[in-house]
Amino acid sequence: MDKILRIDMGAAGGPRTTTSSIGDYAGLGGRGLTSAIVSGEVPPLCHPLGGENKLVIAPGLLSGTAGAMTGRLSIGTKSPLTGGIKEANSGGQAAQVLARLGYAAIVIEGKPGDDTLYKVFINKDGVRITPDNSLKKLPNYDLVERMKEEFGNKIACISIGPAGEMKMSAASIAVTDMELRPTRHAGRGGVGAVMGAKGIKVIVLDDEGMGMRTAADPEKFKEANKRFVDGLRKHPVTGQGLPAYGTNVLTNILNEAGGYPTYNFKQGRFDGAHQISGETQAETENQRGGAGSATHGCHRGCVIRCSGTYYDKDGHYLTKQPEYETVWAHGGNCGICDLDAIAKLDFMDDNYGLDTIEMGVTIGVAMEAGLIKFGDAEGAIRLMEEVGKGTPLGRILGNGAAVTGKVFGVERVPVVKGQGLPAYDPRAVQGIGVTYATSPMGADHTAGYAVTANILKVGGSVDPLKPEGQIALSRDLQIATAAIDSTGMCLFIAFALLDQPDTFQAMLDMINAFHGLNMTAEDVVALGKKILSMERNFNARAGFTAQHDRLPRFFKTEAIAPHNVTFDVKDEDLDQVFNW
């Protein structure tokens, strides 16, 4: 994995490819590599949909190996949603396949001079780029079926749906799972719109004839991987809660804690939470049966297996198991407590190529505006259909919550840097509020998941209702997350890493044995700080100031039930997050 593939979509005479060594970017992978390339090569003031922007697709440092949990893919760019740097992260098979093909990154540059749509095919023999306008406006599921007919069943696809082609700021990039379904998405920040602006509908990867990447010290790597897996399996979150109930295990937990945003962040508890909880969802899936129903991995090498498959009442496949964020966004946030309706909305998001969080927040804002009523599941589905069709209303909604709020004159719009807030109310989980406000990515729970210590009491305990300790908590987690995102490992390993020093050491030993390094915990911290510094530097050059590192005003002025608290972390303290 020592080369970078560059695809110039604006080259004279049509798209042109070049391959070079990783060069100055050696030692970086995943988010570290995407952010380094974007920060170093993209003009910060460029238009996100213009030819100067770049879309960087990078597997992690351990992707393509026999290591557990190493199949995450990073996609970086200047975001059309936030206007700043972006890294969106996805599971699925693409990271493993791309790494085994030897690529540290694909960098898509330039912009076609017309509206021709292209497909890209990459295998051990090289790269082939073909115009194919027959793919226009195909939803992701139909598109993947076409690619299977053309290239066979041993491929991985990275694609956009109609939303990406229409350059909507909520557009995602789909990655196929082990069953070759477009269910894993680099969702946040409108990365799909950038891929659409580049004129690429799908990238098809085929690693036939390529073996696993081999470690510098295979025996040490194998031994460290075993210790790492053992640690994940003995932790109560990664070994029990997530495999049994998926990420949606959090619904009852957050609802009980009073941090479950309901009715567009009006209250912290939802009366219908038990109807859409992880426990209810798993019971429903198991009753209906079918392969991979309540426990399933999103990529090969996953041992946590927090995903699943959702079948309808008649036993037909409907979608992947909706994640906690999706169930909240289309469920509690909108006052909807129908799992089948939420699953249908999840399928529509995946098929059209849309971020489930952004669309759920957007529909919540539309409900607040009076377009439909809270709790109207059929109305929410109709709004999603508008987005898929690209009607004028659909284009408004497809560009996210901030745009929708402006168009319909809504005062309470839960966004930071233009990006919708995820499923934790920052008044009742104040550490995550610090992350929302200060992350270079815009409101993003994964950037520094303070729910660990605030709610789950993993890695320590910090009172979620008080400002004390939240700055340090968010800072440390943002640093750690940036480093983990560079390895290609799933962020959920952090639960075990925070509580089990031996598991953290096993991860370090895996990296060292594979790459022939001697990384220490201090080196991991240094890597995280380096990545965050690059990202903040880009945003500063793009015009961001401390005033962008703030939550919407209503979080400080409107108390949330049941605790009747506001977000109490002071602005001057928020400005200290990155003063390390």
N, C-alpha and C positions, 0 to 999 in steps of 0.2 A: 504494500500500500504506500508506494513512494512516488506517485505521479499525480499530476493535476491535469484534467481534461478541460480545455476551454472551448466553448462553442460560441462563435461570433455570429449572432443572428442578423447582424446588419452589414455583413461583408458584401462587397461588390460581387455580383454574380450569384449570390445566394449564400446560405449558411456555410461557415468554414470552421473546421476543427483543428486544434493544435494540442499536442501533449508535451508536457515539460516535467522536469523533476520538481519535487516539492520545494526545494531550494530554501529560501529564507523562512519558510513556514514549517520547517522540520521540527518535530516534537509536539506539534499541535494536531488536534483532531476534534471532530464534533463542533460544539459551540465555540471552542477556542479558535478553531480554524475559520469557521464562517465569520466570526466577529473580527478576526485579524484581517481577513481579505476585504470585508466590507469597510472596516475602519480605514484600512490603508489604501484602498483602490477606488472607492466610490466617493465622488464629490458630495459632501454633506448637504449642499444646497440644491442638488439635482432634483428633478421631478421623479417621484418613485416609479412612475409608469413610463419614464423616458429611456432613451437608449443609454444614458450614462449610468443608470442603476445596474446592479448585477445581482443575480440570483445564485447563491452558493449552496450546493448540496453536499454534505459531508458525513460519512460514517465516523464512528468514534475510534479512539486509539486501540480498543480491543475488539472492534467489530470484525466479523469474519473469522473469529477464532472459535475454539471449543469452550471458551469461557462462558459461564452462566450470565444471563441478564445483559448481554452485550449487543442487543439488536436495535438500539435507538438511533434514529437518523436526525441530524440537525439541518435545518434549511434557514439560511440567513439572507438578509436584504435590507434596503431602506424601506420601511413600512409605509404603504399608502394610507393606513389607518392612523398611525401615531405620528408620522413624519420623522421618526427617529430610527435608530438601528433596531433590527429585529432578529431573533432566533426563535423559530418554531420547531417543536420537537415531536417526533412520531415513532411509533412502533412499526410492526410489519416486517416484511422480509427484505426490503430494499437495502438497508444498511449492510446486512450480512453479505448479500450478493455483490453489491458495489465494492465492498472491501476485498472480497475474494477475487474480483476482477483486477485488483491492484490499484484502484483509484482512491486517493486521499480526499479528493473533491472533484465535483463538476462545477465549473464556473460558467454561467450563461450570461453573455454580454451582448450589447447592441440591441437593435430592434429592426424587424423587417420593414421594408418600405411599403408593403401592401398588407392586405388582410389574409394572406395565405396562412394556412394552419399546417404545422409540421408534426411528425412523429419521429422519435429518435430511438434507434435500436443499438444496444451496446452488448458485445460479447467478447470472447477471448481474441477474436480476429480483428476487432476494431469497432468503429462507429459508423453508422449509416443514418443519414438524415433525409427523410422523404416528405415532400409535400403531400397532404392528404386532406382535402377539404370535405371529403365525405364524413369526416369525424366531427364536423361543426355541430355544436349544441347537443352532442350526445351526452347524456348523464353518465356518471362514472361506472355504474354497473353494466350498462350496455357497452360502453367503451371497452371495458376489460374483457367482456365476452368476445368482442371483435378482435382484440389482441390475442386471445387464446386461440381463436380460429386461425390466425395468421402465423403465430409464433410458437404455438404449443402450450402445454400445461406446466412447463418447468421454468417459468419466468417470474419476474417481479415487476410491477408497474408503479410508476410515479405519475400521477395524472391530475388534471383539473376537470371539473364539470362545467356546466353553462355559466355558473357564477364567475368563475375565473376568466372565461372568455369575455364576459361582459365587464370585466375589470372591477367587480364590486369589492369594496374594501373589507368585507367580511368573508371573502373567498378563501377557501383552504386548498391545500394540496393533499390528495389522497395517496395512500400507500397500501398496496395489497397485503393481506394477511396470509397465513399458511394455507388457507383454502382458496386463495386467489380471489378474495373479495375486497373491494375498496373501502375497508372499514376503519383503517388507522389513518389519522389525519394530522398533518402539521397545520394546526387550525388557526392559531392566533396571528393577528397583525396584517391580514390581507395578503399573505404570500402568494396565494393562488392568483390574485390579480396581476402580480408581477410576472408570473409564469405565462399568464394570458397575454400580457403586453409584449412578451418576448416571442409570441406566436407559436409556442410549444404546447401541444395538447397532451402528449404522453411521452414518457421515457420508459422504454422496455429494456429490462436487464436480463441477461441470460448468462449464468456462470457455468454452464456445462463444460466439463473438461478442466475446471479449476478446483483445486483442493482447498482444504482449510488452511488458513495462515498458520505458519509454524512458529513456535516460541524460540527465543534464543536459548532458553534452558527448559526443554519440554517437561522433564520430570518435576522440576520445582514449580512450573506453571500448573501442572496437573494436581500436585499436592496442595498448592495454595487455593486452586479452584474448589477442591473438595472441602477444605476448611471454610471457604466462603459460603458454599451451598449449605453446609451444616449449620452455619450461623444464621442464615436466612430462615431455615426450616424450624429452628428452635425459638425464634422470636415470635411473640404472640400476634403481632400485626402481620408480618410477612409469612408466617408459618400457619396461622389459624384464621384470623379475621378476613384478610383479603382473599385467600383461596376459597373460603366458604361462602362469602357474601359479596365479593367484588368490592370495588371502590364505593359502591352505594351503601356499604356498611356504615358510612358516615352520616347518613340522613338522620337516623334516630339519635345519634350522638350529638350532632350539631343542633338538632331541634331541642333536645333536652337542655343543652347548654345555652339556649336562647340566642344562638348566633346563626340561625338558618334564615336567610333573607327571604321575606315573603311579601307578595303584592308590591313588587318594585321597591324593595328595601323599606317597607313601611313598618314591619314588625319582625321579631326574631324567632317566632314560632309559627308553625303551620299546622292547623287542626287536622289536615289530611295527610300528615307526614307518614303515619303508619301504613297508609294504603300504597305508598310508593317507596317504602324503605327497602334497604338491601335484603332484609330478612324476608319480606313479602315478595320481592322480586325473585329471589333464589327459590322460594317455595313454588312460585308460579312457574318458573322455568323447569324445575324438576318434575312438577306434576305434568306439564305438557310434554316433557321428554325431548328426545332428539340429541344428535351428536353434539358434544361440547356445550351442553345447555348451561349449567351454572358454574362450571370451572373449566377454564380454557386459557391457553397462552396466546399472546398477540404475535409472538415470533418464536422461532426455534431457539432453544436454549433458555427459555423462561422457566423458572422453577417456582415463582410466586403464583402464577396462573390466576390473576385477578379478573380476567375477562370471562366472557361467556357468549352464548348464542341465544337469541330471543325468538321463539316461535309463536305464531298466533294461536288462537283457540282451536283451529283445525289442524294444527301441527305443521303448518307451512313456515318456512324461514321468513322472518320479517326484517331482522337487523342483528348486528352484534349486540351483546348485552349493553344497554345504555349505561354509561359511566355516571358516577355521582354528580359531576358537574352538569352533565346533560339532563339527568333526572331533575336536578334542582332548577336549571335554567328554563326548561320547558314545563316543569312541574310546579314546585313550590313558589318560585318567583312569579309565575303567572296564575297561581291559584288553581292549578290543574292537578287532580289526583287520580288520573286514569293511566295506568302503566301502558296499556295498549296504544293509547293516543300518543303518549310520550315516545314509545318505540317507533311509531309511524313518523313522528317528527324527526327522530334521530335518523331514520332511513332517508328521509327527504334531505336532511342536511348532508349526509354522506353522498347521496346520489347527485344532488346539485353542486356539491363541493362548497360547503359553508361551515364556518366555525359554530359549533353548537352553543358555546357560551355567548358569543356575540349575538347570535340570533335569538336566543332565549331572553337576554337582557333587552334586546331591541323590541321584541314582542311585548315585554313587560312595559316598556316606555309607550308603545302604541296603545296598550290597554289603558295606561294612565291618561293618554290623550283622548280616550273615548272611542277609538276605532272599533274595538270590540270590548266586551266585558271581561274582567278577571274571572277565570274559571271556564271560559268558553273554549273548549278543546277543538271543536269543529271550526270555530272562527280562526284559531291559531293555525290550523292546517290550511285553511283558505288563504291566509296571509302568506304562508310559506309557498303555496302554489303561485301566488303573484310574483314572488321572488324568482322562482324557477322559470316563469314565463318572461320575466324581464319587462313587465308592465311599468308604467311610470311609478305607481305605488310600490311595486316590487323593487325597483331600482333604488328608491328611497330607503326601504327597509334593508336591502342588501348591502347598503353602505354603512350600516351599523347604528348603534344606539345614539351616538352623539349627533349624527346627521338627522336621524329621525326625530330626536328631541327638538332640534332647531326648527325643522320644517313644521312640526305640529305645536310649537310653542310650549313645550313641557319644561317646567322649572327643575324638577327633581330628576336629573339624568345621572345614573351611577357610572361614571367613566373617569379614568385618569389617563392623561395624554391621548384622549380620544378612544381608549379601549375599555370595553365593558368590564365591570367588576365580576369576579367569580363568586362562588357559593359560600362565602363566609362574611358575615357582616362585620366591618371594621370597628364598630362600636362595642360589640360583645367579644371580639377577638382582636384586641388592639395591636398585637404583634403583626398580624397579617395586614392590618391597615398601614403599618409602617412600610411593609414590603410593597403593597399596592402603590403607595405614594412615591416611593423612591426608586423602585426598580427602573433601570434604563429601558425596559421593555413595555412600560405602561402597566396598567393593573394586571398583575399576573401572580396567581397563588404559587405556582411552581418555582418562581424566582427565589423565594425564600420562605419556605413553608412553616411559618411560625405556629401553625396549628399543632405542631409536634409538642412543644412545651406548654402552649397556652391551653390546649384542650386534652390532648392524648397523654400528656405527662411522659412523653418520650424525650430522652436527652435532658431531663430536668423538669422543673415546674416554674412557670411564670404566670402570675395572676392575669387572666385574659381581660379583666375589667378595669385594670389600672395601667397607667402609662409607665410605671417603674419597670425597668429591665427590658422593655420592648426594643429599644434602639440596638442594644448589644445583641439581642436574640436575632433580630432581622439581619443585622450586619453579618454575623457569623454564618447564618444559613445562606445568605446570598453568595458569600464567598465560597462556601462548600458546594453549593449547587452549581455554580459556574464551572467548578473543577469536575464534578461528576458528569455534567453535560458534555464534557470533552472526552470522556472515556468510551461513550457509546452505551453506558450502563443505564438501566432504568432508575429513575429517581427514587422509586420506592425502596431501594436498598438502604436509603438513608435511615429508615427506622431502626434497622439492625446496627448500622454503623454507629449511630448516636448512643445506643445502649450497650454495645458489645465491642470493647476495644480489640478483642481478638479477631472479630469479623472485619473491622477497619484495617487491621494489619494484614489480614488475608487478601483484601483488595489491593493494598499496596504491593504485597508480594506477587500478586498476579501481574500487575503492571511491570514491576521490576524484572520478573522472570521472563516475561514475553519480550520486552524491549532491551534487556541487558542494562538496566538502569539501577540506581540506588536512591530512588525517591524516598523522602521522609514525609512525615505529616506536615512539617514546615514547608516543604516543597509544594504540597497540595494547596496549602493556604496561599503561597506565593503565586501559584498558577491561577487560582480563583481571583486574586486581587488584580493580576495582570489583565485578565479578561474583562473584568468590570471596569478597569481604568480605560481600556480601549473603547469600550461601549460608551462610557460617559464622555470621553473625549470626542467621539463622533457626534453625540447629541449636542454637546456644547458648541461645536462648530456648525451644527445645523440650526442653532438659535435657541436651544433649550437653556433655561435658567433655573435657579432654585424655586421660582414660583410655579414651575411645572411639576415639582415634587410635592404636590398637595392633593388631598382628597377634595371632592366637591364640598362646598360650604355646608350643605344640609347635614352632613355627618357630625358637624360640630354644634349645630343649632337645634337639631331634632333628636330628642332622646328616643331610644328604641325599647319597646317592651320585650320581655318581661322585666329586665333589669333596670330600665329607665336610665340608661347611661348614654353619654355622647362620646365621640372620639376625643380623648383628652391629651394626646401627645402633642407637645408644643411645636410650632413651626421651627423655632430655633434648634430644637432637638432633632427634628427631621434632617436639618442641614448638617448634622454631625455623623450621619450614618456612614459616610465614606471617608471620614477623617480618621484613617487608621495609622 
